[in-house]
Amino acid sequence: MNDRNIKILGFLLGALIFIATCTLPTQYRLEFVYSLIVLLTIWIPGNRSTFDSSVVMTALILIAYFINHQFEFQTEAVPTFVYPIFFVWAFTFAIIKYKASQENLIKSTENLNAMFLNATEGIIISNSKGIIVMANPRSCEQFGYEYGDLPGKKIEDLVPRRFSAGHPQHRSKFYSEVHNRSMGKGMNLYALRSDGSEFPVEISLSSFRNKSELFIISFIIDITERKLQEDLIARAQEDLEKRVIERTKASEEANTSLEKANKSISAEMQERRIMEEALRDSERLYSTIARNFPDGIICVVDRQLKIVFIDGKELENLGWKRDHLAGKRLSTIELFLLSEELEKKLISVFGWASTHFELPHQDDTYVVNAVPLPDTKGFIKEILLVIQNVTELKNAEIEIRTSLEKEKELNEMKSKFVSIASHEFRTPLSTILTSVSLIAKYEKTDDLDKRNRHIDRIRSSVKNLTEILNDFLSLEKLEAGKTDVHLAPLNFVEFIEELCEEMQAVSKSGQLIKLKHEGKNMIDGDKQLMRHIMINLVNNAIKYSPEGAEISIYLCVDENITIKVADQGIGIPEADQPHLFDRFFRAGNVTAIQGTGLGLNIVKRYVELMKGTITFESSVEKGTTFIIILPH
């Protein structure tokens, strides 16, 4: 009966008992029969079916109770449903425990069967009559039988014919004193295959009883390979003994000749000790010189470019041990990752050449000088490499060159400064001198307008001189590294509005400075540097724009600070744009307008000090827009 049929039977019985319980008088106590339905689940695997059926039976008992008592709870009738429910769950507990024990038994049996079937040793189980009851696949393979052919045969069928007659007596003796042991200890045991061939075995015996019947377990190991190895070892020992005898005779004969040779060798040994001592002194001196070679390494290599000797103080700096490097090829060491060309140079030294080259290693530079090392016969089997760390010399050379470049730039800057100063200072000073001379002639009240015009020219010339001096002072501070950024809270919009009012006062006739702002008002900025930047850019826009032109300033403060200063001036020629921020550079179309060529260079360096960027867009006669983006 399968699981489905059992469930259908249980459902029908449950329905029948429920109907009978609800229709028959209560004294029949049919509720106890529900336990038999739970008992049916003993044939269904798993505990779920048993538990579910118990829950259903409990529900049916309770429903039948309330139907029989008109859905009223009566205390005196409680036992009529409590006892049946108790019986149902008692059966449930017993069945679940039974199923658990059966599952454990099945698992245990499966494990034993797996061990029996997959054992790497042969296992044969026989009864007290010597008849084989069970045999695993390995034992069938050992004896040359198909799996399943051994059961039913007698143990004596597996024993060689010359021993099979006496084997039953040995078996009977073992049965009389049963205990676990190795069979035939100290003896050579053999077993018989189905094809009549024999093979050496080791057998261990154990026993067990099942329903008072005795069974013997035989564990069988095929030791054919071991026997072959033992035979080989035995033959080898015999050969060895013969050779020892022969060698002993030869040694006795050799000892006689050795005694004669020892006398002459003793004299040679004495002479050799003297030479070796001299050689050791020479090696100690050589090693001491090499080990104390400052900032370098002394290395000897053979024709395969393998290290014969290496030492020097630089090994400690590199963290290398000379003992670990001896015998290694140069190309396997990180410092000597030689190109094919450098390797050819080293090989050429074996032809009486000498060479030198540089090797970079991490942040250091090494100079390698290679010379030949001829032996006493004039053959070059080894070459000497003198490797010196010249990093400090290289750095000093770089510093000197940098200083020379800076000195050269400084001289060029001084020359340009003298040239610009002589030109830019001469014009305003001439204007001031001329205006002062003319002012002295205008003494009458009617000449007041003329005097004021000359005063304005003097004021403008002084302003130009001040701007030139400010540019040179700012450049000097930047070159000396004395300009630092000092961030502080700043109302940026208010600050720019004040600056626009200030610049509007010095703008050309009809020029209008317009300000547009988006985003926040407050920023963290350097007020002094921002003032220099904005005055320079707005002043340039005024200077290079015609009268009546509009100058636009756009501000946006969000994730970054964006500043745009746009004019409608003469613009920048495309050929000059790549050099616009160079020091002392002036575009080709501004020769008639005063300037030093330093303003935009200073602005760019101020912006970079504040970790920002400056770019521009320009077209000739259409104007220029400078764009600054600063982090916020």
PyMOL commands that set and color helices and strands:
alter all, ss='L'
color gray80, all
select helices_A, chain A and resi 3-23+26-28+30-43+48-68+75-77+79-118+137-143+155-158+161-164+167-176+224-291+314-318+322-325+330-332+334-336+340-351+391-439+445-480+492-505+527-543+577-579+599-609
alter helices_A, ss='H'
color red, helices_A
select strands_A, chain A and resi 122-127+132-135+181-183+189-192+198-210+213-222+296-302+307-311+355-361+364-374+380-389+488-491+512-519+522-525+550-557+560-566+613-619+623-631
alter strands_A, ss='S'
color yellow, strands_A
deselect
rebuild
show_as cartoon
